[in-house]
Amino acid sequence: MSGLTVPVDAPMAGDDIMIETEDVGKVFGSVRALDSVNITARRGTVLALLGHNGAGKTTLVNILAAALPPSSGRARVAGFDVTREPREVRRRVGLTGQFASVDAQLSGRENLVLIARLLGADRRSARARADELLELFGLQDFATRRPGTYSGGLRRRLDLAASLVGQPDVIFLDEPTTGLDPSSRLRLWEIVEGLVAQGTTVLLTTQYLDEADRLADSITVLSAGSVIAGGTAAELKATVGQRTVTVTPDPAAGPDAAAAALRRAGMEPVPDRENGTVVIAIEASKDIAAVIRALDHAGIEATELSFGEPSLDDVYLALADQQTRPRPTAPAVAP
């Protein structure tokens, strides 16, 4: 399509790294919004930024989109330095914020055509690209309507479509599903997954832990402008606690008898009398067999058994607790 193809001569970082920061910091007056942040994301992956409001997520996105200069450190997107080569960076990224940024006075199709024209496409190519995106996002039936008549989910889809007009290599999604209903969130997730499968790199900021768990290849957790944890969802979950087995014993035995049998086998069960269950922490899924053997040895039948792992909610709460917990001070040394 004339005027819409992204240049392919971009200098790439090693191993196809599309997003990279080195000790990036940002100061606003006396406020340090970011402090020595280091992240990387490869082509065709999703990097999720988790953090509370004010953690620095949006500030980092603005720096990577070359909309805000860093106070210190370096950042590169698609191999280009955001400070020295901001124009090249902007040509290769799409940015979608928390609120729809399309023109309310134009129809959905007119918005997309206008953006394509501003990017240099001729009229025919602009219309073709608009129709392509309307189909991709399921907006054909709403193409002639103004965004003001759209639901929240439709407006968000149009906003994301607008960010893709220029076929960017990298997309920054800043809390894109905030305020959406569950079905609209699911539809947007499916669209993002489709884009990533085609090689697009996505930087996602979100406060929805299930969203990060579903979409992210890697996760970075920010707090007060600093990185406090990072890794895959599975790696982060492994840092906060053991897996658990929840057993519902035969009512004739009850949770207390089941707990006693498990203690005799060297375990540390926690009975839940209200729900009639027993919860046991285990190291690995193979330990489930030991739980069953201990109950069988005591003549107790398990009517139901479920296996659970820590969630990202557990990770986030544990990290938040570590950040707010007072740090021990060194004892005073007598002179």
C-alpha positions as CSV (number, residue, x, y, z in Angstrom):
1,M,0.0,0.0,0.0
2,S,1.5,3.3,-1.1
3,G,2.7,5.4,1.8
4,L,2.0,2.9,4.5
5,T,4.8,0.4,4.4
6,V,7.2,0.7,7.3
7,P,10.9,0.9,6.1
8,V,12.8,-2.3,6.5
9,D,16.2,-0.7,6.9
10,A,16.0,-0.2,10.6
11,P,19.2,-1.1,12.5
12,M,18.2,-4.0,14.8
13,A,19.7,-4.8,18.2
14,G,21.1,-8.2,18.9
15,D,18.7,-11.2,18.9
16,D,15.9,-9.1,17.3
17,I,15.4,-7.0,20.4
18,M,12.7,-4.4,19.6
19,I,12.5,-2.6,23.0
20,E,15.5,-2.0,25.2
21,T,16.2,0.4,28.1
22,E,19.5,0.8,30.0
23,D,19.2,2.5,33.4
24,V,16.5,4.8,32.2
25,G,15.5,7.5,34.8
26,K,13.1,10.4,34.7
27,V,12.8,13.3,37.1
28,F,10.1,15.9,37.3
29,G,11.4,18.6,39.6
30,S,11.9,16.9,43.0
31,V,10.0,13.8,42.0
32,R,11.8,10.8,40.6
33,A,9.3,9.1,38.4
34,L,11.7,6.4,37.1
35,D,14.9,5.1,38.6
36,S,17.4,3.0,36.6
37,V,14.8,1.0,34.7
38,N,16.0,-1.9,32.5
39,I,13.7,-3.9,30.3
40,T,13.9,-5.8,27.0
41,A,11.4,-7.3,24.6
42,R,12.0,-9.3,21.4
43,R,10.1,-9.2,18.2
44,G,6.7,-11.0,18.3
45,T,6.4,-11.0,22.1
46,V,4.3,-9.2,24.7
47,L,6.1,-7.5,27.6
48,A,3.6,-6.5,30.4
49,L,4.3,-3.7,32.8
50,L,2.5,-4.1,36.1
51,G,2.3,-1.6,38.8
52,H,-0.1,0.6,40.9
53,N,-1.1,4.1,39.8
54,G,1.9,6.3,39.9
55,A,4.4,3.4,39.6
56,G,5.9,4.9,36.4
57,K,4.3,2.8,33.7
58,T,2.9,5.6,31.6
59,T,6.0,7.7,32.0
60,L,8.1,4.8,30.6
61,V,5.7,4.3,27.7
62,N,6.0,8.0,26.8
63,I,9.7,7.8,26.9
64,L,9.8,4.7,24.6
65,A,7.3,6.4,22.2
66,A,9.7,9.4,22.0
67,A,7.1,11.6,23.5
68,L,9.2,12.4,26.6
69,P,12.9,12.5,26.9
70,P,14.6,10.5,29.7
71,S,16.5,12.3,32.3
72,S,19.2,9.6,32.3
73,G,20.0,6.3,30.7
74,R,19.3,5.2,27.1
75,A,16.3,3.6,25.4
76,R,16.0,2.1,21.9
77,V,13.0,0.9,19.9
78,A,13.4,-1.2,16.8
79,G,17.1,-0.4,17.1
80,F,16.7,3.4,17.1
81,D,17.6,5.7,20.0
82,V,14.6,7.5,21.4
83,T,16.6,10.6,22.1
84,R,18.8,10.9,19.1
85,E,16.4,9.4,16.5
86,P,12.9,10.2,17.8
87,R,11.4,10.6,14.3
88,E,12.6,7.1,13.3
89,V,11.1,5.7,16.5
90,R,7.7,7.4,15.9
91,R,7.6,6.0,12.4
92,R,7.7,2.4,13.8
93,V,5.4,2.6,16.8
94,G,1.7,2.7,17.5
95,L,0.4,4.1,20.7
96,T,-3.0,3.4,22.3
97,G,-3.9,5.0,25.5
98,Q,-6.5,4.5,28.2
99,F,-9.1,6.6,26.3
100,A,-10.1,6.7,22.7
101,S,-8.2,9.4,20.8
102,V,-10.1,9.4,17.5
103,D,-11.9,12.5,16.1
104,A,-15.5,12.4,17.4
105,Q,-16.7,14.5,14.4
106,L,-15.7,11.9,11.9
107,S,-17.1,8.4,11.2
108,G,-15.0,5.4,12.0
109,R,-13.9,4.9,8.4
110,E,-13.2,8.6,8.0
111,N,-10.9,8.5,11.0
112,L,-8.9,5.7,9.6
113,V,-8.7,7.2,6.1
114,L,-7.6,10.6,7.6
115,I,-4.7,8.9,9.5
116,A,-3.6,7.0,6.5
117,R,-3.6,10.2,4.4
118,L,-1.6,12.0,7.1
119,L,0.9,9.1,6.9
120,G,1.4,9.7,3.2
121,A,-1.0,7.2,1.6
122,D,-2.9,8.2,-1.6
123,R,-6.7,8.2,-1.5
124,R,-7.2,4.7,-2.9
125,S,-4.6,3.1,-0.5
126,A,-6.0,5.0,2.5
127,R,-9.5,3.7,1.8
128,A,-8.2,0.2,1.3
129,R,-6.2,0.2,4.6
130,A,-9.3,1.6,6.4
131,D,-11.5,-1.2,5.1
132,E,-8.9,-3.8,6.0
133,L,-8.7,-2.6,9.6
134,L,-12.5,-2.2,9.9
135,E,-12.8,-5.9,8.9
136,L,-10.0,-7.0,11.2
137,F,-11.6,-5.3,14.2
138,G,-15.2,-6.3,13.4
139,L,-16.2,-2.7,12.8
140,Q,-17.7,-2.9,9.3
141,D,-21.3,-2.4,10.5
142,F,-20.2,0.7,12.4
143,A,-17.9,2.2,9.8
144,T,-20.3,5.1,8.9
145,R,-21.2,6.0,12.5
146,R,-19.4,8.6,14.6
147,P,-17.4,7.2,17.6
148,G,-19.7,9.1,20.0
149,T,-22.3,6.5,19.2
150,Y,-20.0,3.5,19.9
151,S,-19.9,1.5,23.0
152,G,-16.8,1.6,25.1
153,G,-15.5,-1.7,23.6
154,L,-16.1,-0.5,20.0
155,R,-14.3,2.9,20.7
156,R,-11.3,1.0,22.1
157,R,-11.3,-1.2,19.0
158,L,-11.3,1.8,16.8
159,D,-8.6,3.4,18.8
160,L,-6.4,0.3,18.4
161,A,-7.2,0.2,14.7
162,A,-6.1,3.8,14.4
163,S,-2.8,3.0,16.0
164,L,-2.2,0.2,13.4
165,V,-2.8,2.3,10.3
166,G,0.9,2.7,9.7
167,Q,1.6,-1.0,10.2
168,P,4.0,-0.4,13.2
169,D,6.6,-2.9,14.3
170,V,5.9,-2.0,18.0
171,I,2.6,-1.2,19.7
172,F,2.3,0.4,23.1
173,L,-1.0,-0.4,24.8
174,D,-1.4,1.7,27.9
175,E,-4.2,0.0,30.0
176,P,-6.2,-0.6,26.8
177,T,-9.0,-2.6,28.5
178,T,-9.7,-0.2,31.4
179,G,-13.5,0.1,31.9
180,L,-14.4,-2.6,29.3
181,D,-16.9,-5.3,29.9
182,P,-15.6,-8.9,30.0
183,S,-16.7,-9.8,26.4
184,S,-15.0,-6.6,25.0
185,R,-11.8,-7.4,27.0
186,L,-11.8,-10.9,25.6
187,R,-12.2,-9.6,22.0
188,L,-9.4,-7.2,22.4
189,W,-7.1,-9.9,23.9
190,E,-7.8,-12.1,20.8
191,I,-6.9,-9.2,18.5
192,V,-3.6,-8.6,20.4
193,E,-2.8,-12.3,20.2
194,G,-3.4,-12.2,16.5
195,L,-1.1,-9.2,16.0
196,V,1.7,-10.9,18.0
197,A,1.4,-14.1,16.0
198,Q,2.1,-12.0,12.9
199,G,5.4,-10.6,14.5
200,T,4.2,-7.4,16.2
201,T,5.9,-6.6,19.5
202,V,3.6,-5.3,22.2
203,L,4.4,-3.4,25.4
204,L,1.3,-3.7,27.6
205,T,0.7,-1.7,30.8
206,T,-2.1,-3.1,32.9
207,Q,-3.5,-3.4,36.4
208,Y,-5.4,-6.5,35.4
209,L,-3.3,-9.5,36.5
210,D,-5.4,-11.9,34.5
211,E,-4.7,-9.8,31.4
212,A,-0.9,-10.1,32.0
213,D,-1.2,-13.8,32.7
214,R,-3.1,-14.4,29.4
215,L,-1.1,-12.2,27.1
216,A,2.5,-11.6,28.4
217,D,5.6,-13.6,27.4
218,S,7.4,-11.7,30.2
219,I,6.4,-9.4,33.0
220,T,8.1,-6.4,34.7
221,V,6.7,-5.1,38.0
222,L,7.2,-1.5,38.8
223,S,6.9,0.3,42.1
224,A,7.7,3.9,42.8
225,G,9.6,4.1,39.5
226,S,11.8,1.1,40.1
227,V,11.8,-2.5,38.8
228,I,11.1,-4.7,41.8
229,A,10.6,-8.0,39.9
230,G,10.6,-9.5,36.4
231,G,10.3,-12.8,34.6
232,T,7.7,-15.0,33.0
233,A,4.3,-15.5,34.8
234,A,5.4,-19.0,35.9
235,E,8.8,-17.7,37.2
236,L,7.1,-14.9,39.2
237,K,4.5,-17.3,40.7
238,A,7.3,-19.6,41.8
239,T,8.7,-16.9,44.0
240,V,5.7,-16.4,46.3
241,G,4.9,-19.8,47.7
242,Q,4.2,-23.4,47.2
243,R,1.6,-25.2,45.2
244,T,-1.3,-26.6,47.2
245,V,-3.7,-29.5,47.2
246,T,-7.2,-29.1,48.5
247,V,-8.8,-32.3,49.7
248,T,-12.5,-32.8,50.5
249,P,-12.5,-36.0,52.6
250,D,-15.5,-38.2,53.1
251,P,-18.0,-36.5,55.5
252,A,-17.8,-39.5,57.7
253,A,-14.2,-38.7,58.5
254,G,-14.2,-34.9,58.2
255,P,-11.4,-32.5,57.8
256,D,-9.9,-33.0,61.3
257,A,-9.4,-36.7,60.9
258,A,-7.9,-36.1,57.4
259,A,-5.6,-33.5,58.8
260,A,-4.4,-35.8,61.6
261,A,-3.6,-38.5,59.0
262,L,-1.6,-36.1,56.9
263,R,0.3,-34.8,59.9
264,R,1.3,-38.4,60.7
265,A,2.8,-38.6,57.2
266,G,5.0,-35.6,57.9
267,M,2.8,-33.0,56.2
268,E,1.4,-29.7,57.5
269,P,-2.2,-29.6,56.5
270,V,-4.6,-26.7,57.3
271,P,-8.2,-27.9,58.0
272,D,-11.1,-25.7,56.8
273,R,-14.0,-26.9,58.9
274,E,-16.5,-24.5,57.4
275,N,-16.0,-25.9,53.9
276,G,-15.1,-29.4,55.0
277,T,-11.7,-29.4,53.3
278,V,-8.0,-29.7,54.1
279,V,-5.3,-27.7,52.3
280,I,-1.7,-29.1,52.0
281,A,1.3,-27.2,50.6
282,I,3.4,-29.3,48.3
283,E,6.6,-28.9,46.4
284,A,5.6,-30.5,43.1
285,S,2.6,-32.1,41.4
286,K,4.1,-35.6,42.1
287,D,3.5,-35.0,45.8
288,I,-0.2,-35.4,45.2
289,A,0.4,-39.1,45.3
290,A,1.8,-38.9,48.8
291,V,-1.3,-37.1,50.0
292,I,-3.6,-39.8,48.5
293,R,-1.4,-42.6,50.1
294,A,-1.5,-41.0,53.5
295,L,-5.3,-40.8,53.4
296,D,-5.7,-44.4,52.1
297,H,-3.4,-45.6,54.9
298,A,-5.8,-44.0,57.4
299,G,-8.8,-45.5,55.6
300,I,-10.1,-42.0,54.6
301,E,-11.6,-41.6,51.1
302,A,-11.1,-38.3,49.3
303,T,-14.4,-37.3,47.5
304,E,-12.7,-34.4,45.7
305,L,-9.2,-33.3,45.2
306,S,-7.9,-30.1,43.4
307,F,-4.5,-28.8,42.6
308,G,-3.7,-25.1,42.8
309,E,-0.7,-22.8,42.0
310,P,0.0,-19.3,43.2
311,S,-1.6,-16.6,41.0
312,L,-0.2,-13.3,39.7
313,D,-2.5,-11.8,42.3
314,D,-0.5,-13.6,45.0
315,V,2.7,-12.3,43.4
316,Y,1.5,-8.8,43.3
317,L,0.3,-8.8,46.9
318,A,3.5,-10.4,48.1
319,L,5.6,-7.8,46.3
320,A,3.4,-4.9,47.6
321,D,3.8,-6.3,51.1
322,Q,7.6,-6.4,50.8
323,Q,7.7,-2.8,49.5
324,T,5.6,-1.4,52.4
325,R,7.2,-3.5,55.2
326,P,9.6,-1.4,57.3
327,R,13.3,-2.3,56.6
328,P,15.3,-3.3,59.7
329,T,17.8,-0.8,60.9
330,A,21.4,-1.7,61.9
331,P,21.9,-1.7,65.6
332,A,23.8,1.2,67.1
333,V,27.5,0.6,67.7
334,A,28.8,1.8,71.0
335,P,31.7,4.2,70.6
